[in-house]
């Protein structure tokens, strides 16, 4: 590890050879991209694309290619998108915390929140989570670029009007990412290699980031050479890596393969015998066309030479005598287990239309399996979000607003994950009101727990002021009301 960092200082091109390579991981990622994005069903031996094969049918001189029925059921997409929605579907709330201060925000926290907004981090986090769950990895790359004055129309500008921190999402389809870790698991370098076109020529690029510098190399001139060696403007590697070991549907992938094969075989069977076939006995005179009203079949009447009886033809429909009940049972069970074992709620209209008007707490219990899964992943998600904030702070205090460096020592952000489920705030408020009234919860705790107030202290002050105004109004009413009555009585007398 240390060798790569040392070689980068003297010979960055040679350092490329020292980067760790994982050919197996790259191959797996390519197959997962094909399975998730392209509906490719030839990545595993038991998938429908390899089991259901096209074949040539017919006699010599009348042969034709019969296409096999191959029905992909996109459970992979359903599992990934639903899981992502429960984890980060509702934008998170980043809450500034300033140690040893009564203030709840400062210029540094305002700048971080501005960067979060202008870079649309909530949207990027959703996309990154989908990529991580389906392709195993992706990364957010932060970089600093000059602000072009003519392009700042309708844009929220921060403390520094000359430079801006931007974010790029690195995807496997656009290049290869190679993180380099030390023995303790800390990232010491990050390499991003990709290919561009210059005319008809393909140009290979390598960008290698360390905690202080970025080394940009390419083979545009025929051999790999250093194009740029410069500080990147952060005091840490400006990359946040999203990564997991297996795709989100790993535990049910065999079931998905089986249900796709069963559906395809059932579809092929229905094509062959699912529709009635008309069996004709004898010779038909003038069969009706398919658009004719009052359809009728007329058969020749033939006298039997031995018995003298008149015989005629007949017609019957050939239908499937036994419905494939076992196939249906297998499909139903597989679908049930796929949703259950992957902690994915089945949100089909058929399942939701009979819910009726139920409480928010009951809804949460119905989706408890998916909620548990999202909570189990919350720690890793929180770490990734905190890394984004830390990289922002790094770029701010190092380059874009260095005067805020002292504020970074006592500034911290808490991450609050929000639910996509319907709000149950009315029920909660009733519970909190009863608890405060019974003396088992303070007003401060109730305001804090509801999560409706961005600034709890300010909200408590407003509540106190409202109560004071209401008390004054009540007292004034009590004082003036008797005088009105006395005046009325006097006039009557």
C-alpha positions as CSV (number, residue, x, y, z in Angstrom):
1,X,0.0,0.0,0.0
2,X,2.7,2.4,1.1
3,X,4.6,1.5,-2.1
4,X,1.8,2.8,-4.3
5,X,1.7,6.2,-2.5
6,X,5.5,6.5,-2.7
7,X,5.6,5.5,-6.3
8,X,2.9,8.1,-7.1
9,X,5.2,10.8,-5.9
10,X,8.0,9.9,-8.3
11,X,6.4,7.9,-11.2
12,X,2.6,8.0,-11.3
13,X,2.5,5.9,-14.5
14,X,4.3,3.0,-12.8
15,X,1.8,3.2,-9.9
16,X,-0.9,2.1,-12.3
17,X,0.7,-1.3,-12.4
18,X,0.5,-1.6,-8.6
19,X,-3.2,-1.0,-8.4
20,X,-5.1,-4.1,-7.2
21,X,-7.1,-5.8,-9.9
22,X,-10.2,-7.9,-9.2
23,X,-11.1,-9.5,-12.5
24,X,-13.8,-11.7,-10.9
25,X,-15.6,-8.7,-9.4
26,X,-15.6,-6.8,-12.7
27,X,-17.1,-9.9,-14.4
28,X,-19.8,-10.2,-11.7
29,X,-20.6,-6.5,-12.0
30,X,-21.0,-6.8,-15.8
31,X,-23.4,-9.8,-15.4
32,X,-25.4,-7.9,-12.8
33,X,-25.8,-4.9,-15.0
34,X,-27.0,-7.1,-17.8
35,X,-29.5,-8.9,-15.5
36,X,-30.8,-5.8,-13.8
37,X,-30.8,-3.2,-16.6
38,X,-31.1,-5.3,-19.8
39,X,-33.3,-8.2,-18.6
40,X,-30.5,-10.7,-19.6
41,X,-31.5,-14.1,-18.4
42,X,-28.4,-16.0,-19.4
43,X,-26.1,-15.2,-16.5
44,X,-26.9,-18.4,-14.4
45,X,-27.3,-22.0,-15.5
46,X,-30.9,-22.3,-14.3
47,X,-32.2,-19.0,-15.8
48,X,-34.9,-19.1,-18.4
49,X,-32.7,-17.7,-21.2
50,X,-30.6,-20.9,-21.1
51,X,-33.4,-23.4,-20.3
52,X,-36.0,-22.3,-22.8
53,X,-34.2,-22.7,-26.2
54,X,-35.4,-21.9,-29.7
55,X,-35.8,-24.9,-31.9
56,X,-36.3,-25.9,-35.5
57,X,-39.6,-27.8,-36.2
58,X,-41.2,-29.3,-39.3
59,X,-40.3,-31.8,-41.9
60,X,-37.6,-31.4,-44.5
61,X,-38.5,-28.7,-46.9
62,X,-41.0,-27.1,-44.5
63,X,-38.8,-26.3,-41.5
64,X,-39.2,-23.2,-39.4
65,X,-37.7,-21.7,-36.3
66,X,-40.0,-21.8,-33.3
67,X,-39.1,-19.1,-30.8
68,X,-39.2,-20.3,-27.2
69,X,-41.3,-18.5,-24.6
70,X,-39.0,-16.5,-22.3
71,X,-40.8,-14.4,-19.7
72,X,-38.5,-12.3,-17.4
73,X,-40.2,-11.4,-14.1
74,X,-38.4,-8.3,-12.8
75,X,-38.4,-9.1,-9.2
76,X,-34.8,-7.8,-9.0
77,X,-36.0,-4.3,-9.9
78,X,-38.9,-4.6,-7.5
79,X,-36.7,-5.7,-4.6
80,X,-34.0,-3.0,-5.2
81,X,-36.3,0.0,-5.7
82,X,-38.6,-0.9,-2.8
83,X,-35.6,-1.4,-0.4
84,X,-34.1,1.9,-1.6
85,X,-37.5,3.7,-1.0
86,X,-37.7,2.4,2.6
87,X,-34.1,3.5,3.3
88,X,-33.7,6.8,1.6
89,X,-36.9,7.3,-0.5
90,X,-37.9,10.2,1.8
91,X,-35.0,12.8,1.9
92,X,-33.0,12.7,5.1
93,X,-32.8,15.7,7.4
94,X,-29.3,16.9,8.3
95,X,-29.4,18.6,11.7
96,X,-26.4,20.8,12.6
97,X,-24.9,20.5,16.1
98,X,-22.5,23.1,17.4
99,X,-20.6,22.1,20.6
100,X,-20.1,24.6,23.4
101,X,-22.5,27.1,21.8
102,X,-26.1,28.1,22.3
103,X,-26.4,28.8,18.5
104,X,-27.9,26.0,16.4
105,X,-26.1,27.0,13.2
106,X,-23.2,29.0,11.9
107,X,-21.8,30.0,8.5
108,X,-20.2,26.6,8.1
109,X,-23.4,24.7,8.7
110,X,-25.3,27.0,6.3
111,X,-22.7,26.4,3.6
112,X,-22.9,22.6,4.0
113,X,-26.7,22.7,3.8
114,X,-26.4,24.9,0.7
115,X,-24.1,22.5,-1.0
116,X,-26.4,19.6,-0.1
117,X,-29.2,21.5,-1.9
118,X,-27.5,22.8,-5.0
119,X,-25.8,19.4,-5.7
120,X,-29.1,17.6,-5.2
121,X,-27.6,15.1,-2.8
122,X,-30.9,13.5,-1.9
123,X,-31.5,12.5,-5.5
124,X,-27.9,11.3,-5.9
125,X,-28.1,9.2,-2.7
126,X,-31.2,7.4,-4.1
127,X,-29.4,6.7,-7.4
128,X,-26.2,5.6,-5.6
129,X,-28.2,3.3,-3.3
130,X,-29.9,1.6,-6.3
131,X,-26.5,1.2,-8.0
132,X,-25.0,-0.3,-4.9
133,X,-27.8,-2.8,-4.4
134,X,-27.9,-3.8,-8.0
135,X,-24.3,-3.5,-9.2
136,X,-22.4,-3.8,-5.9
137,X,-20.6,-0.5,-6.0
138,X,-20.6,3.2,-7.1
139,X,-19.0,6.3,-5.8
140,X,-19.5,10.0,-5.4
141,X,-16.6,12.1,-6.5
142,X,-16.4,15.7,-5.2
143,X,-14.3,18.3,-7.1
144,X,-13.8,22.0,-7.1
145,X,-14.3,24.2,-10.2
146,X,-14.3,27.9,-10.8
147,X,-17.7,29.7,-10.9
148,X,-18.5,31.2,-14.3
149,X,-20.2,34.5,-13.7
150,X,-22.4,34.2,-16.7
151,X,-23.8,30.9,-15.5
152,X,-24.9,31.8,-12.0
153,X,-28.4,33.0,-13.0
154,X,-31.1,31.6,-10.6
155,X,-28.4,29.8,-8.6
156,X,-27.8,29.9,-4.8
157,X,-24.2,31.1,-4.4
158,X,-22.3,30.5,-1.2
159,X,-19.7,32.3,0.8
160,X,-17.1,32.2,-2.0
161,X,-18.2,33.5,-5.3
162,X,-15.1,32.2,-7.1
163,X,-15.0,28.5,-6.6
164,X,-17.7,25.9,-6.1
165,X,-17.8,22.2,-4.8
166,X,-19.5,19.9,-7.3
167,X,-20.4,16.2,-7.1
168,X,-20.2,13.6,-9.9
169,X,-21.7,10.1,-9.6
170,X,-19.2,7.4,-10.8
171,X,-21.0,4.4,-12.3
172,X,-19.6,1.0,-13.4
173,X,-21.0,1.4,-16.9
174,X,-18.8,4.5,-17.5
175,X,-15.5,3.1,-16.1
176,X,-13.7,1.1,-13.4
177,X,-13.2,2.2,-9.8
178,X,-10.4,0.8,-7.7
179,X,-10.3,1.8,-4.0
180,X,-7.0,1.1,-2.2
181,X,-7.1,0.3,1.5
182,X,-4.5,-0.1,4.2
183,X,-4.3,-2.9,6.7
184,X,-6.8,-1.2,9.0
185,X,-9.4,-0.7,6.2
186,X,-8.9,3.0,5.7
187,X,-8.9,4.2,2.1
188,X,-5.4,5.4,1.1
189,X,-6.0,6.0,-2.6
190,X,-8.8,5.8,-5.2
191,X,-8.4,5.2,-8.9
192,X,-10.9,5.9,-11.6
193,X,-10.1,4.7,-15.1
194,X,-12.3,5.3,-18.1
195,X,-12.2,5.6,-21.9
196,X,-13.2,8.5,-24.1
197,X,-13.3,9.1,-27.9
198,X,-11.2,11.6,-29.7
199,X,-12.3,11.4,-33.3
200,X,-12.0,7.7,-34.1
201,X,-9.4,7.1,-31.5
202,X,-10.1,5.6,-28.0
203,X,-8.2,7.4,-25.2
204,X,-7.6,5.6,-21.9
205,X,-7.6,7.8,-18.8
206,X,-6.5,7.1,-15.2
207,X,-7.3,9.4,-12.3
208,X,-5.7,8.5,-9.0
209,X,-6.7,10.4,-5.9
210,X,-4.8,10.6,-2.6
211,X,-5.6,12.7,0.5
212,X,-3.9,15.7,-1.0
213,X,-3.4,15.3,-4.8
214,X,-4.9,14.0,-8.0
215,X,-2.8,12.4,-10.7
216,X,-4.4,12.5,-14.1
217,X,-2.9,10.3,-16.9
218,X,-3.9,9.3,-20.4
219,X,-2.5,7.6,-23.5
220,X,-3.7,10.3,-25.9
221,X,-0.1,10.7,-27.3
222,X,0.3,6.9,-27.8
223,X,1.8,6.0,-24.4
224,X,0.5,6.6,-20.9
225,X,1.7,9.9,-19.7
226,X,0.9,12.3,-16.8
227,X,-1.4,15.1,-17.9
228,X,-1.9,16.7,-14.6
229,X,-0.4,16.4,-11.1
230,X,-2.1,18.9,-8.7
231,X,-3.8,19.4,-5.3
232,X,-7.5,18.7,-5.6
233,X,-8.6,21.2,-2.9
234,X,-9.6,18.9,-0.1
235,X,-7.6,17.6,2.9
236,X,-8.9,14.0,2.4
237,X,-9.7,11.8,-0.5
238,X,-12.8,13.5,-2.0
239,X,-14.6,10.2,-2.8
240,X,-17.5,8.5,-1.0
241,X,-17.7,4.8,-1.9
242,X,-21.0,3.0,-1.8
243,X,-20.4,-0.8,-1.7
244,X,-21.9,-4.1,-0.7
245,X,-20.8,-7.7,-1.3
246,X,-23.9,-9.3,-2.9
247,X,-26.8,-8.0,-4.9
248,X,-30.0,-7.2,-3.0
249,X,-31.9,-10.2,-4.5
250,X,-29.1,-12.7,-3.7
251,X,-31.1,-14.8,-1.1
252,X,-34.0,-15.4,-3.6
253,X,-32.3,-15.5,-6.9
254,X,-32.9,-19.2,-7.4
255,X,-36.6,-18.7,-6.7
256,X,-36.7,-15.9,-9.2
257,X,-35.0,-18.2,-11.8
258,X,-37.5,-20.9,-11.1
259,X,-40.6,-18.7,-11.3
260,X,-39.5,-17.3,-14.6
261,X,-38.9,-20.8,-16.0
262,X,-42.3,-22.0,-14.7
263,X,-44.1,-19.0,-16.1
264,X,-42.4,-19.4,-19.5
265,X,-43.2,-23.1,-19.7
266,X,-46.8,-22.5,-18.7
267,X,-47.0,-19.8,-21.4
268,X,-45.7,-22.2,-24.0
269,X,-48.2,-24.8,-22.9
270,X,-51.0,-22.3,-23.2
271,X,-49.9,-21.4,-26.7
272,X,-50.1,-25.1,-27.7
273,X,-53.3,-26.2,-25.9
274,X,-54.7,-23.3,-23.9
275,X,-57.1,-22.4,-26.7
276,X,-59.9,-24.8,-27.9
277,X,-59.2,-26.9,-31.0
278,X,-62.0,-27.9,-33.2
279,X,-62.1,-31.6,-34.1
280,X,-64.1,-32.5,-37.2
281,X,-65.4,-36.0,-38.0
282,X,-66.4,-36.3,-41.7
283,X,-66.5,-33.9,-44.6
284,X,-67.7,-30.3,-43.9
285,X,-69.6,-28.4,-46.6
286,X,-68.7,-24.7,-46.6
287,X,-67.2,-23.9,-43.2
288,X,-68.2,-20.4,-42.0
289,X,-65.8,-17.5,-41.9
290,X,-64.6,-16.2,-38.5
291,X,-66.7,-12.9,-39.0
292,X,-69.9,-14.6,-40.0
293,X,-73.0,-14.3,-37.7
294,X,-75.0,-17.4,-36.8
295,X,-72.1,-19.8,-37.5
296,X,-73.1,-23.4,-38.5
297,X,-71.3,-26.4,-39.8
298,X,-73.0,-28.6,-42.5
299,X,-71.8,-32.2,-43.0
300,X,-72.4,-34.6,-45.9
301,X,-75.1,-37.3,-45.2
302,X,-73.9,-40.8,-46.1
303,X,-76.0,-44.0,-46.2
304,X,-74.3,-47.1,-44.8
305,X,-74.4,-49.9,-47.4
306,X,-74.8,-52.7,-44.9
307,X,-77.4,-51.3,-42.4
308,X,-79.0,-48.7,-44.6
309,X,-78.7,-46.1,-41.8
310,X,-77.8,-42.5,-42.6
311,X,-74.5,-41.4,-41.1
312,X,-73.1,-37.9,-40.8
313,X,-70.1,-36.1,-39.5
314,X,-69.6,-34.3,-36.2
315,X,-67.6,-31.6,-34.6
316,X,-66.2,-31.3,-31.0
317,X,-63.8,-28.9,-29.2
318,X,-60.6,-30.4,-27.9
319,X,-59.8,-28.8,-24.5
320,X,-57.4,-29.3,-21.7
321,X,-59.1,-31.8,-19.3
322,X,-57.0,-31.0,-16.3
323,X,-56.1,-27.4,-15.3
324,X,-52.4,-27.1,-14.3
325,X,-53.3,-26.5,-10.6
326,X,-49.9,-27.7,-9.4
327,X,-48.2,-25.1,-11.6
328,X,-50.4,-22.4,-10.2
329,X,-49.6,-23.5,-6.6
330,X,-45.9,-23.4,-7.3
331,X,-46.0,-20.0,-8.8
332,X,-48.1,-18.6,-5.9
333,X,-45.7,-20.1,-3.3
334,X,-42.6,-18.9,-5.1
335,X,-43.9,-15.3,-5.3
336,X,-44.9,-15.4,-1.7
337,X,-41.4,-16.6,-0.6
338,X,-39.6,-14.2,-2.8
339,X,-41.4,-11.2,-1.2
340,X,-41.1,-12.6,2.3
341,X,-37.4,-13.7,2.3
342,X,-36.2,-10.4,0.6
343,X,-38.3,-8.3,3.1
344,X,-40.1,-6.7,0.2
345,X,-43.8,-5.8,0.7
346,X,-46.1,-6.7,-2.1
347,X,-47.7,-3.3,-2.9
348,X,-49.8,-4.5,-5.8
349,X,-53.3,-2.9,-6.2
350,X,-54.9,-6.3,-5.5
351,X,-53.3,-6.4,-2.0
352,X,-53.9,-2.8,-1.2
353,X,-57.5,-2.2,-2.4
354,X,-59.0,-4.0,0.6
355,X,-57.0,-2.2,3.4
356,X,-59.6,0.4,4.1
357,X,-59.2,3.2,6.6
358,X,-56.6,2.0,9.1
359,X,-54.3,3.8,11.5
360,X,-50.8,4.8,10.8
361,X,-49.5,2.5,13.6
362,X,-51.3,-0.4,12.0
363,X,-49.7,0.4,8.6
364,X,-46.3,0.5,10.2
365,X,-46.9,-3.0,11.7
366,X,-47.9,-4.3,8.2
367,X,-44.6,-3.1,6.8
368,X,-42.5,-4.0,9.8
369,X,-40.4,-6.5,7.8
370,X,-39.3,-3.8,5.4
371,X,-38.8,-1.3,8.2
372,X,-36.6,-3.8,10.1
373,X,-34.5,-4.3,7.0
374,X,-34.1,-0.5,6.5
375,X,-33.1,-0.1,10.1
376,X,-30.5,-2.8,9.8
377,X,-28.9,-0.9,6.9
378,X,-29.3,2.5,8.6
379,X,-25.8,2.4,10.1
380,X,-24.0,2.0,6.8
381,X,-26.3,4.6,5.2
382,X,-25.5,7.0,8.0
383,X,-21.8,6.5,7.6
384,X,-22.0,7.3,3.8
385,X,-24.0,10.4,4.4
386,X,-21.6,11.6,7.1
387,X,-18.7,11.0,4.7
388,X,-20.4,13.3,2.2
389,X,-20.7,16.0,4.8
390,X,-17.2,15.6,5.9
391,X,-15.9,15.9,2.4
392,X,-17.9,19.1,1.9
393,X,-16.4,20.5,5.1
394,X,-13.0,19.5,4.0
395,X,-13.3,21.4,0.7
396,X,-14.9,24.4,2.4
397,X,-12.1,24.9,5.0
398,X,-9.3,24.0,2.6
399,X,-10.3,26.0,-0.5
400,X,-13.7,27.7,-0.9
401,X,-14.0,29.4,2.5
402,X,-10.8,28.9,4.5
403,X,-11.9,31.5,7.1
404,X,-14.4,28.9,8.5
405,X,-11.6,26.4,9.4
406,X,-11.9,27.2,13.1
407,X,-15.6,26.5,13.1
408,X,-15.0,23.0,11.8
409,X,-13.5,21.8,15.1
410,X,-16.9,22.1,17.0
411,X,-19.4,21.5,14.2
412,X,-21.2,18.3,13.7
413,X,-24.2,17.1,11.8
414,X,-26.8,14.5,12.9
415,X,-28.6,12.5,10.3
416,X,-32.4,11.9,10.7
417,X,-33.9,9.2,8.4
418,X,-37.5,9.9,7.4
419,X,-40.2,7.4,6.6
420,X,-42.1,7.1,3.3
421,X,-45.1,5.6,5.1
422,X,-48.2,7.8,5.6
423,X,-47.8,10.1,8.6
424,X,-49.4,9.2,11.9
425,X,-48.7,12.5,13.4
426,X,-52.3,13.1,14.6
427,X,-52.2,9.9,16.7
428,X,-48.8,10.8,18.1
429,X,-49.9,14.3,19.0
430,X,-52.9,13.0,20.9
431,X,-50.6,10.6,22.8
432,X,-48.1,13.4,23.6
433,X,-50.9,15.8,24.8
434,X,-52.2,13.1,27.1
435,X,-48.7,12.4,28.4
436,X,-48.0,16.0,29.1
437,X,-51.4,16.5,30.8
438,X,-50.8,13.5,33.0
439,X,-47.4,14.9,34.1
440,X,-45.3,12.0,32.7
441,X,-43.7,14.0,29.8
442,X,-42.4,17.5,29.6
443,X,-43.5,20.0,26.9
444,X,-39.9,20.1,25.8
445,X,-39.7,16.3,25.3
446,X,-43.1,16.4,23.4
447,X,-41.9,19.1,21.0
448,X,-38.6,17.3,20.5
449,X,-40.2,13.9,19.9
450,X,-42.8,15.1,17.3
451,X,-40.0,16.3,15.1
452,X,-42.1,19.1,13.7
453,X,-39.9,21.9,14.9
454,X,-36.6,22.6,13.3
455,X,-35.5,24.6,16.3
456,X,-36.8,23.2,19.6
457,X,-35.6,26.1,21.7
458,X,-37.2,28.6,19.4
459,X,-40.4,26.7,19.3
460,X,-40.6,26.5,23.1
461,X,-40.1,30.2,23.3
462,X,-43.0,30.7,20.9
463,X,-45.2,28.4,22.9
464,X,-44.3,30.4,26.0
465,X,-45.1,33.7,24.3
466,X,-48.4,32.3,23.0
467,X,-49.4,31.1,26.5
468,X,-48.5,34.5,27.9
469,X,-50.6,36.3,25.3
470,X,-53.5,34.0,26.0
471,X,-53.2,34.6,29.7
472,X,-53.3,38.3,29.2
473,X,-56.3,38.1,27.0
474,X,-58.1,35.9,29.5
475,X,-57.4,38.3,32.4
476,X,-58.5,41.3,30.3
477,X,-61.8,39.5,29.5
478,X,-62.4,38.7,33.2
479,X,-61.8,42.4,34.2
480,X,-64.0,44.0,31.5
481,X,-66.9,41.6,31.5
482,X,-68.3,42.6,35.0
483,X,-68.1,46.4,34.2
484,X,-70.2,45.8,31.1
485,X,-72.8,44.0,33.2
486,X,-72.8,46.7,35.9
487,X,-73.3,49.3,33.3
488,X,-76.2,47.4,31.8
489,X,-77.8,47.0,35.2
490,X,-77.4,50.7,36.0
491,X,-79.1,51.7,32.7
492,X,-82.0,49.3,33.4
493,X,-82.5,50.8,36.9
